[in-house]
Amino acid sequence: MSDDEREEKELDLTSSEVVTKYKSAAEIVNKALQLVVKECKPKAKIVDICEKGDAFIREQTGNMYKNAKKKIERGVAFPTCLSVNNTVCHFSPLASDTSELEEGDMVKIDMGCHIDGFIAVVAHSHVVKDGPVTGRHADVIAAANTAAEVALRLVRPGKKNKDVADAIQKVAAAYDCKIVEGVLSHQLKQFVIDGNKVILSVSNPDTRVDDAEFEENEVYAVDIVASTGEGKPKLLDEKQTTIYKRAVDKNYHLKMKTSRFIFSEISQKFPILPFTARALEEKRARLGLVECVNHDLLQPYPVLHEKPGDYVAHIKFTVLLMPNGSDRITSHSLQELQPTKTIDDPEVKAWLALGTKTKKKGGGKKKKGKKADESTEAVAGAEPMDATTTNEGS
């Protein structure tokens, strides 16, 4: 059977088994996220929290499908990252790193889980403090969250990727924030975390993507990153990069023995999905990874930064485009937000009023958790996405 036929026959959401695996992965990553948020306290070491998130996912997935006739791969689909304040993404330090959280830090938590290659990813923004989140912290989280709520309503069959990009930029502008450039929302497939169908958050002359239309039975990781700054992040230090993914289509005969050893270990342990260099022996990894990256055998996930003093918020969710509408399967409730801005734009309000389930054609009321009604609360900075009340596997 060709790969295309296999994909048509087995890997579609028309298979209830596939839907179950996505939802099981989502349930685990939602619980892992709850655990990580609770660990975000002043003086907590970032690497320790990242390790706890990954360990929880490994433990929970390890308990599933133990007696399956055929071995089912399962575990971490994207290593736990904690990116603080003006750091945009992918900060998941090595064991030797001593970085700690401080009171008032804005933390972006990003993580993923898979069962049999069916991936559920999530990202969430949390401020290390008690009580409501105020000022520009609240503005940027509200911008990312409201943009995510709008995206949820526009990533649906028949809509185009460009529609989503234009809408989320409009939402961010209402909060006097910018959507961060270079962020891609990817279609997810079995063992594919970066499918070819994408939403580019901000188009610019350097980055173009093909126009695409969303279709029923597809799965997407919708990735929204907002900033109080310019939204043009920079790579400051390549040594901060610790997350990589094997580039399966590339081959090269490595010269250094250390590189060959590390690459062999990666190929065995992490043949397809992203991994953290923490999982490798640190000194050897530092040496060996460089040659692997230089010859394109590994794709790095760089740690990017906005300017000091800027705040960045990140919301990412996994959505199944089911025949009866969009099913958001990953989320976490937000802290109470008191933003300085409100949404007055009638077009944004109209998007937020859309349902996410379908009745015949056109949008109907959503069954679970009244999310369509709660969308106006999202704008006011309330808690529109409480996974515990939406019955979505948390």
N, C-alpha and C positions, 0 to 999 in steps of 0.2 A: 504494500500500500504506500502510495507517495505521501510526502509530508502534507501536501495540500488536501488530499483526501482524508488523511487522519484528522487534520484540523477541522474539516467540514463535519466529519462524523462524530468526533469526541469532544472537541474543546470549546464548544459553543454553550452559551447559557441555556440553550434548549435542553441540555442534559441536567436533570435535577441533581445528579451527583456532583457536577461541576459547581453548581450554585451552592450546594452544601459546603464544598471545600472552600470556596471564597468566603462564605459566611463564618465558617469555623476559624479560618485565618484571621478574619476581622474581629471576631470575639476575643481571640487571644491578644491581638495587638491593641485593642481598646483597653483590655485589662492591664497590659504591660504599660500603656501610657498612663493609666491611673496611678500605677505603682511609681512610675518615674516622677510624676507631678508631686506626689507626696514626699518624695526624696529631695525635692528642690528647696533646700533650706540654706540660710547663711552658714558659711564655713564648710558646706558639703563639697567634697572633691568631685570635679566633673567626671573624671575617668571612672570613679567608683559607681556613679549613677549610670553611666553608659553601660558598664559591665552588668549592673543589676537588671537593666532593661533587656539586654541580649540574653542573659542567663534565664530570665523568666520565660522568654519566648522559646528558648531551646528546651527548657523543662516541660512546658505545657504541650508543645508540639510532639515532644518525645513520648508523651503518654498516649498519643493517638495512633491509630492504625498499627499497633504493635503486632497484632496477629494477622495482618493482611497477607494473603498468599504471595503477592508480588511486593517487593520492597517499595515503599512510598517515601520519596524524599520529602523532608519537611524541616522547617527551622527559620532562621533569620533571613529575611529577603532584603533588608537594608539595615545596616548596623545603626544602633542608637546614637544619635548626635545631639549635643546640647550646644547651641550657638548663642552667645550672650551679647546683648545690646547691639552694637553696630556690626558685629559679625553676622553675616547673612546666612551661612549654611555650612554643613559638612564637618563641623568641629567635633571630632571623636578621638580624643588624644591618646597617646601611647601611655603605658603603665607608669613610665617615669615622670609624666607631666604632673605638676603640683597645682594647676589652676583650680581655684575654688569659687563657689558662688558667693555673692554678697547681697545684703539687704538692698532691695530696690532694683536688682538686675532684671532685665527682660530676657527670658530664656525661650528660645525656639527649640522644641523637641521634635525630632524627625525619626521615624522608625518603620520597619516593615516586617511582615511575617508571611510565610507561604506554607501551603500544604499541597504536596504533589505538584509544585510549581505554580499553583494558583495563588496570586499575590494580593495581599491587602496592605496598603501603606497608609500612614497617617502623620500629620504634623500639627502642632498645637503651640500656642504662645501663652506664656505664663509669667507674671511678675512676682518676684520673690518678696512678698509683703502680705500683711494681713489687711483686711478691709478693702474698700473699692479701689479700682485702678482709675486714676484721674489724668488730666492734662494730655500731653502729646503721646504718652504711653497708651492712654485709652483711645486716642484718635487713630493711631496706627493699627491697633488690634481691631477696632471697630471697622476700619477700612478693609483690612484683610478678611474679616469675618463676613461683612456685608457683601464684599465681592465674591466670596465663596458661596453665599446664599444665592446670589444672582446667577453665578456660574452653574450651580446645581439645577436651576430652572431653565438654563439655555443649552446645557449639554444634553440634548435629547434628539431622537431621530428626526431627520429633516432639517435640523439647524446646522450652521456651518461654523468651523473653528474661528473664523474671523469675527463672527457675531459676538463670541464670548470675549475675545481679546478687547474689542472696542468697549464692551459693556463694563468690564472690570476696571479699565482705566478711568472711565467716567465716574465709577463709584469712588475710587481712591481720590480723585480730584475733589470730590465733595467734602472729603475730610482733610483737604490740603495736604495730601500725601501722594506719593508716586508708586506705581507698580514697578517692581524691580526688573530691569532688562535681563534678557538671557534665560529667563525661567521657562521651561517647557513642561506642559502637562501631556503625558504620554498615554496612548492606548496600552492596556496590559493584556498579555496573552500568557499561555502556560510557559513558565520559565523565561518570559520576556518582560523585563521591567521598563524597557524603553522602546515600545513599539513604534512603527513608522508613522502612524497617524498621530499628529500632535496639535496642541494649541500653543502658539507662541504668545506669551503675555504682552510683549511690546515689540512690534516689528521695527527694525531699523535697517539701514542699507547693508550692514554686515551680516545680518541674520534673516534669512527668508525661509519660509516653510511652504510646502504645497497646500493649496486650498483643499479642504476635506469636509465631508458631510458625515455627521454622526449617524450610526445605523443601529437598529434594534439588535439586542443580544451582544453588544460590545461592552467592554469594561474600560474605565478610564481612571487614572490617578490625576485628579484636578489639583493643581499646585499653584497657590496664590502667595506671593511674597510682596509686602508693602513696606515702604520706607518713609520716614519723615525727611530724608535727605533727597539726593538727586536721583536715586534709583539706578546708579551706574557703578556697581561694585567692582572692586579691584582685587587682584591676587597680590598679597603683600609678601608672603613667604611660602615658597614651595615645600619647605620642610614641615609645614603644618598639615600637609595632605597625608591622610592615613587611610582613606577609603578608595578602593580600586575595584575595577571589574575586568575580568578576563575578556580580551577582544578575540572572540572565537574564530574570526575569519582571518587572523593574522598569524604568520609563521616567521620565525627567525632563529638561526642557530646562535645561541648566546655564547659569548666568549669566556666569561668568568664562571668559575666553578660555583661560587656562592650564588650567582644569578640562576644557574641551572638548577641548583638544589631548591631555591625558593620557588622558582617557576614550577618545578615538578610538584612541590607541596601544594601550591595554589591550584594546579590543574586537578589534583586528587581531591582536595577538600572543598574548593570553591570554583568548580568548572564554569559556572554560568552567571551566578548572581553576585552582586557586590559584597565585599568583605572588608574587614578592618585589619590593618597591619598588626594590631594588638594580638591577633590570633597566630602570628608568626613570631619566631624568636627575634627579639628586638634588634640586636646588633647586626645579625646576619641579614635581617630584612632591610635595614637601612641601606646596606651595600647593594644587595641583590635587586631591590625594587627599581633602582635608578636605571640600570641597563634595560630592564623589562619595559619601563615606561618610555625610555629613549627610542626603543625600536617598536613602539606601538603594540606590544603584546598585552599591555594593561592600559585601561582607560582610567585616568585619575579623576576623582571628584574633588576639585580644589576647594580650599577654605577661602571664601571671598568676604570682603569687608566694605562697608560704607565708611564715610568719614567719622572720626571720633565725635561723639555728641549726637550722632544720628541714632534713631531707634528703628529697628526692623522687626516686623511681625510676619509670621508664617502660619498659614492654615493649608493643610492638604487633606484630601479625603478620597476614598475609593468609591466609585459609583457604578452600579450595574444597570445597564439600560434594558430593563425587563419589558416584556410586551405590555404590562399594565402600568408602566411608567418608570421613573428613575428611582433606584433604591440606594440611598447613601448608607454604606455599611460601616464606615469608620468615622469616629468623632469623639469629642470630649467637651463637657460643658465649660464655658468661660467663667472667669471671675466676673464680679459685678463691674461693669464699665460705666464711667461718667465722662464721655467724650465732650470736647468743647464745641464740636460741630454737630449739626443734624442734617438728615437727608431731606432736601426740599424739592429735588428734581423730579417732575412728574413721571419721566420715562423710567427712572430707577425705581420709583414707587410701584409703577405698573409691573416691572419685572418681578419685584419682590412679592407682588400679589398673585403671581402665577402659581398654580398647583404643581406638584411634582408627580402626581399619578394621573393616568389618562382614563377618560370615560369615552368610549367610542373614539371620536377624534377630538382634539382640543383638550385643554387642561381641566381636570376635575379637582375636587378636594382631595387632599392626601389623607389616607386612612390613618397612618400611624402618627400619633403624637401631635396632631394639628399643626404640622410645621408651616403649612401655608398661612395659617392665621398668625403664627408667631413671628412671621417675617418682619413685621413692623417693629416688634420688640428687638430684633437683631439690630435695627437701625439705632434704637435708643440705647443700645449697649447692654441689653438684658441677656438672658441665657437662651438663645434660640436653639442651640444644639446640645441638649442634655441627653447624652446617649442612654442614660438610665431610664428616661421616660419615653424615648422613641422606639423602644423595643428592638434596637438594632445591635444586639449582641454585645452589650457592654455589661 
